[in-house]
Amino acid sequence: MMFMYFIASLLAAACFMCLYRIGHGPTASDRTVAIDILGTVVVGFVCLSAIVLRKDFYMNLAIAWALVSFIGTLALSKHLEGRRFDE
């Protein structure tokens, strides 16, 4: 159980670093990467809670969150390039 606390603290530290980068990023691409990493950290939190609580439904939520985060990152990067979504 101590290992789970260690992993949770590492994920929390990564979350705060991503939030800092989102707020103080010098460019929009830095903020986009930080948002993508924050989505990955959230997936890590959901997987950790699935392991601790022994609920397999949370793994389905983690997969769905990862897919939505990926699609959102693609859409944001296309927007920053100035391209349309159908190109």
C-alpha positions as CSV (number, residue, x, y, z in Angstrom):
1,M,0.0,0.0,0.0
2,M,3.0,2.3,0.6
3,F,3.9,1.9,-3.0
4,M,0.5,3.2,-4.1
5,Y,1.0,6.3,-2.0
6,F,4.4,6.8,-3.6
7,I,2.9,6.5,-7.1
8,A,0.0,8.9,-6.1
9,S,2.5,11.5,-4.9
10,L,4.5,11.2,-8.1
11,L,1.3,11.7,-10.2
12,A,0.3,14.6,-8.0
13,A,3.7,16.2,-8.5
14,A,3.5,15.7,-12.3
15,C,0.0,17.2,-12.2
16,F,1.2,20.4,-10.5
17,M,4.1,20.7,-13.0
18,C,1.8,20.3,-15.9
19,L,-0.6,23.0,-14.4
20,Y,2.4,25.3,-14.0
21,R,3.4,24.8,-17.6
22,I,-0.2,25.4,-18.8
23,G,-0.3,28.7,-16.9
24,H,3.2,29.9,-17.6
25,G,4.1,28.2,-20.9
26,P,6.0,30.6,-23.2
27,T,4.3,29.3,-26.4
28,A,1.0,27.7,-27.3
29,S,2.7,24.4,-28.3
30,D,4.2,24.1,-24.8
31,R,0.7,24.5,-23.3
32,T,-0.6,21.9,-25.7
33,V,2.0,19.4,-24.7
34,A,1.3,20.1,-21.0
35,I,-2.5,19.6,-21.6
36,D,-1.7,16.3,-23.3
37,I,0.5,15.1,-20.4
38,L,-2.1,16.2,-17.9
39,G,-4.6,13.9,-19.6
40,T,-2.1,11.1,-19.3
41,V,-1.6,11.9,-15.6
42,V,-5.4,11.8,-15.1
43,V,-5.4,8.3,-16.8
44,G,-2.7,7.3,-14.3
45,F,-4.8,8.5,-11.4
46,V,-7.9,6.6,-12.7
47,C,-5.8,3.4,-13.2
48,L,-4.4,3.7,-9.7
49,S,-7.8,4.1,-8.2
50,A,-9.0,1.1,-10.2
51,I,-6.2,-1.0,-8.6
52,V,-6.8,0.3,-5.1
53,L,-10.6,0.0,-5.2
54,R,-10.6,-3.2,-7.3
55,K,-13.2,-1.8,-9.7
56,D,-12.7,-2.8,-13.3
57,F,-15.1,-0.2,-14.5
58,Y,-12.5,2.5,-13.8
59,M,-10.2,0.9,-16.4
60,N,-12.9,1.5,-19.0
61,L,-13.1,5.1,-17.9
62,A,-9.3,5.4,-18.2
63,I,-9.4,4.0,-21.8
64,A,-12.2,6.4,-22.7
65,W,-10.4,9.4,-21.2
66,A,-7.2,8.5,-23.0
67,L,-9.0,8.4,-26.4
68,V,-10.8,11.7,-25.7
69,S,-7.5,13.3,-24.6
70,F,-5.8,12.1,-27.8
71,I,-8.5,13.4,-30.1
72,G,-8.5,16.7,-28.2
73,T,-4.8,17.1,-28.6
74,L,-5.0,16.4,-32.3
75,A,-7.8,19.0,-32.7
76,L,-5.9,21.6,-30.7
77,S,-2.7,21.0,-32.7
78,K,-4.5,21.3,-36.0
79,H,-6.1,24.6,-34.7
80,L,-2.7,26.0,-33.7
81,E,-1.4,25.2,-37.2
82,G,-4.3,27.1,-38.7
83,R,-5.6,24.1,-40.6
84,R,-9.2,22.9,-40.8
85,F,-10.3,19.6,-39.3
86,D,-11.0,18.0,-42.7
87,E,-7.5,18.5,-44.1
